[in-house]
Amino acid sequence: MTDQTESRLYLDHAATTPMLPAAMAAVAEGAQGWANPSSPHAEGRAARAALEGARARIAAAYDWVGETILTSGASEALGIALGRSVATRRLISAVEHDAVIRAAAPTADVLRVGSDGLVDPTNLERVLAGQPTLVAVQWCNSETGVRQPIAAIAAIVHSAGGLLLVDAAQMPTGGDPDLASLADFIAISAHKRGGPPGVGALLVRDVGTLSPTGGQERGYRAGTENLPGALGFAAALAEPEDVAAMVPLRAKLDDAIVRSGGQIVASTAPRHPAIGSYRMVGLAAATQLIRFDMAGIAVSAGSACSSGSMKPSHVLGAMGWGVEASREVVRVSFGRSTTEADVDRFIKEWRTISRSARAFAA
């Protein structure tokens, strides 16, 4: 049990990260001056000006010079691209987020990955075979942290006359300076970056590759625009994230897990330093989550969108993990507030839980 004087430790930032004070202030300001940005009166025009200012700041944060369609989040952004791209074929990697799988089903082809969770560019080239296709590949897997070789993938997709959709919900601004020149569509989310929930964007290089449906957002998304959310999103993106500071933290955690008898998922693959998945051999993830929560530590099993069901992870399954092993994996994800002391506390609790599980098994 956690010491009552010890505060809770949040290590589930890949699911959502706490709103930043600047984002809260921006949302409050937007709510106070709220008017429908599509209304023609003075209040509506003022709201429109504020909305367009937020849109421009969001685009600039990702060095984006194409169209920026504001959405309710990355899931909707992905759905728009997958549902309305002019490409006639869809190809998604086997480790994509559930939102991609739902939006692409049932007609999309699935691209297998290796045991390291990576798409093989050579296999991609063979599968495309010169067919113009919308290819959906994530920048970073939300469960394992595995980074895909986006530059190599983009070159192959474009040489085949296709379009590349990148789920970049887990990517901080500045996380990949080349992405803006590589992707045709990029899905981003506010609440993963310290902004409010319920807002995101689809960055579109050429709107001619997307079929409009009418309504707001230049005719590409219907519904009243979320001005407070957009302002909060823009404010959050203006706050830098020190990803480099997470590198030694995750390295320390990786080393401790291995020394404690655990296993690192995709240890040989390039991974985002804020995300790591670990197997505690012999103890179900559901039990681990309860034990960590009782100790005042919040972690998860897989992505937040699927872990509630506790079904075996399709991501780990695609990487060749068996059902029993995959059910023993939890995810730890860092945020702006994570410190070395936080990592030390988690390691200590991991070892306590692991020792208890081994003793019980004996």
LINURVEN-V702090 format. One record per helix or strand. SS is the DSSP state (H for helix, E for strand). FROM is the first residue (numbers start at 1). TO is the last residue. If there is no record, write none. Layout:
ss = [SS | SS]
from = [FROM | FROM]
to = [TO | TO]
//
This chain:
ss = [E | E | H | H | E | H | E | E | H | E | E | E | H | E | E | E | H | E | H | E | E | H | E | H | H | H | E | E | E | H | E | E | H | H | H | E | H]
from = [9 | 12 | 21 | 42 | 67 | 74 | 85 | 89 | 98 | 109 | 113 | 119 | 121 | 133 | 140 | 146 | 150 | 163 | 179 | 185 | 200 | 207 | 210 | 217 | 227 | 244 | 263 | 271 | 275 | 285 | 297 | 300 | 304 | 314 | 323 | 329 | 340]
to = [10 | 12 | 32 | 61 | 71 | 84 | 85 | 93 | 104 | 111 | 113 | 119 | 128 | 138 | 140 | 147 | 159 | 167 | 182 | 189 | 204 | 209 | 210 | 219 | 237 | 259 | 264 | 271 | 279 | 294 | 298 | 300 | 307 | 318 | 326 | 333 | 361]
//
